[in-house]
Amino acid sequence: MPLRFRFRTVPFVATLVLVLLGIVLGNWQTRRAAEKTALQARLEQGMAAAPLVLDGGAVDPARLAFHRVIVRGEFVPNWPVFLDNRPQSGRTGFILLMPFKIAGSDKAVLVARGWLPRNTAEHDRLPPYATPAGQITLEGRAVRQLARVMQLGAPGPLTPNALVQNLEPAELARASGLDLLPVVVEQTGPEVAGEGLQRNWPAPSLDIDRHKGYALQWYALAAMAFLFFVITGFRRG
């Protein structure tokens, strides 16, 4: 008996929807992988290049992101803020944020000074740390914002020594009255004895391979839907 293809409208429409969905979502995941590949290249180039000097002038956050920077000034010790729920090496803890007044300028920049362990016996007890007095020169990696975590409830008013889930430079600028640059500097360099801070900043999670894998799955779904429609159509015929 010769093979015949029997066209049916409902399976055709369902197949068309699945094929289009698979192609659209596969293309989206492919674009995301390409964007993050470019971001990874920018990160590697920025960290390999000579550090840029932050002197209080205007900065472009997009251009400065993931670039090594150097800045001279002094910490504003009366405005520390702690990012909560920031585990490292299986231990819970905080990231200490502190404004840094740029020498010869009325500008400041928000510095992520390092990680501090949590006192497991007293959840809200802040760990001890030391702050260098006077002008210093520090190096770091500029980022547009620190990694965000799930926000549980509405944050309260921002005050010195506040425990927060997430923080943008603009929020601290409004609360403190400081003129902050629109970037955050993750301080690098060796740990200083007596400071109590660890500076083991993880690289941004790009998950390029994950996006490529998702793209392959969506394309496979589109191909399988088309083949299923054709094969079952011939079988019915």
N, C-alpha and C positions, 0 to 999 in steps of 0.2 A: 504494500500500500504506500503510495507516495506521501512524503511529508508535506503537511500543510500547516500554515501558521494561522491561528485563530486570534483575531484582534478583539480584545475586550476593553471597554472604556475605563471601568473602575480600576483594574490592575494597572492600566497604562498611566492613569493620573497618579496613583500611589507611587509607581516607579519613578515617574517624572519628579515628584516631590522629593523622594529620597535621593535621586541622582543630583538634583540641584542643591539640596541641603548638604550632601557630602562634598560636592565641589566647592560650594561657598565656604563651608567651615574648614575644609582642607586648605583652601587658598588663604584664609585668615590665619591659620596656624603657621603656614609657610611664611607669611609676611612677618608674623611675630618672631619666628626663628631668625629671619634675615635682620630684623631690627635689633635683636639681642646679639647677633653676631657682630653687627656694626658697633654696638655698645661695648662688647668685650674688646674689640680692637681699640676703641677710644680709651678704655680703662688701661689697657696695656701701654698704649702710647703715652697717656698722661702720667703714669707712674714711672715710665722710663725717661721722660723728658726732664729738663732742668726745672727746679721749682719756681713757681711764679711768686712774686712778692706782693703781699696784700698791704697797701699803704694807705687805705682809707678811700681810695678813688672808686668810681663806679665800676661794678663788675657785672658780667653777663653770666648768670648761674648756669645756663646751658653749656657755655664754653668752658667754664671753670670746673664743672662737675668731673670728678674722678682724676683731677690733676693734683700733682704735688704742689703745696704752697708753703711759703715761709712768711712769718709775720712777727713783728716786734711790738711789744707793749707790756701790759700788766693785767692780771686777772682782776675782775670785780668780785671780791670775795663775799660780799653781802647778798649775792643773787645766785646761789647754787640751786639747781633743780635736778631731781633724780628720776630717770626713766625706770619705771618698775617692770617686773616680769621679763628680765633679760638674762636668761640662763647662759652659762658658759661651762663647757667641759662637765656637764651633768650637774652643775651647782646653780642654785638660784641667786640672783643678785640684781644690781642696779648699774646703770650707766650715769656717771656724773657729768652734768652739763654746767658750764659756767661761762658768762660773758667775758670777753677779752678785749680791753680797751686798746686800740691801735695807737702806737706812739705817733705824736705829731698830727693827730687827727681827732675829730669829734665823733668818729665812727667806732663801732665795736663789732666783733664777730663772735658768734656762739661756738664754743669749743667743747667737743666731747672729750673730756680729759682721760677717761678710762673706765674700767669695770671694777665694781666693788662687791664683795660677797655679802649676802644677806645673813643677819643673825637669825638662825632657825628657831631660837627660843622666843624671840620677840620680833614679830613680823614687821612692825613699823619702826623699829629702832634703826636709826641711820648709822652706818659704819663710820669709823674714824678715817680721816684722810688729812693730808697736809697740802697747803697752798703756798707756792713760792711768793715771797714778797718782792716788790719792786719790779723793774722792767726786766723781761727775759725775752729771748728769741725762741720760738717754737716752730716745728715743722709738722705737717700733717697732710691729710688727703681731704680735699674739698668734696662735699656731696651736697646735692640740692636739699635732701632731707634724710633723716635717719630712718632705718627700717621701721615700719609701723606694725603694731600688734592690735589685736581686737580690743576695741574700746568698750569697757563694761560700764554702762550708765553714762550720764552727762558729767563731764569734768567740772570740778569746782573752781572757784577763783584761783588764779595763779599767784602764788606767794613764794617768797624765799623758802628754800628747803622743802618745797612741795614734792609729793610723789605723784607722778603723772604717767599715763600709759604712752602718750605720744606728745610731741611738741614741735611746733614750727617756729622759726626765728621771729616771724611777725607777731606771734602770740606773746613771746617774751618781750618783744619791743614795746607792745602796748601796755603790758603790765609793769614793766620796769622803767619806762621812759627813755631807755637807751636807743640810740640810732644804730640798729644792727644791719649788717650786710645780709642779703637774702641767700646765704649759704651756711653750712655747718662744716667746721673743720674737725676731722677725726685726728686727734693728736697722735703722732707716731714718735718713734725714738725709744731709747731704753727706759725701763722702769727705774724711777729714782728712789733710792733708799729712803724710807720714812713716809713717802707719799701714800703708800697703800693701794696704788692703782695698777691695774693690769691693762696693757694696750695690745690686745691680740684681736685686731679688727678682722672679722671674716670678709672675704670677697663677696660682692653682691651676688645673690643667687639668680643666675640667668636662665638655667634650665633649657638650654638650646636643644639638647637631644630630646627632651620631653616634648617640646613643640613639634619637632620633626616626627616623632613617633605618633603624636595625635593626628598630624596631617596625613600620614600614611594610613591610619585607621579610617579617617573620613573618606579618603579616596577609595580605599578598599570597599567601604560600605556602598559608595556610588557604583563601583564596578559590579559588586555582587548583586545589587538590586537590578541593574540592567540585564545581567546574565540570567538571573532568575526569571525575569519577565520573558525573555526570549525563549529559554528552554521550556518553561511551562506552557508557553504559547504553542510551540511545536508539538509538545506532548498532547495537548488538548486536541490539536488538529489531527 
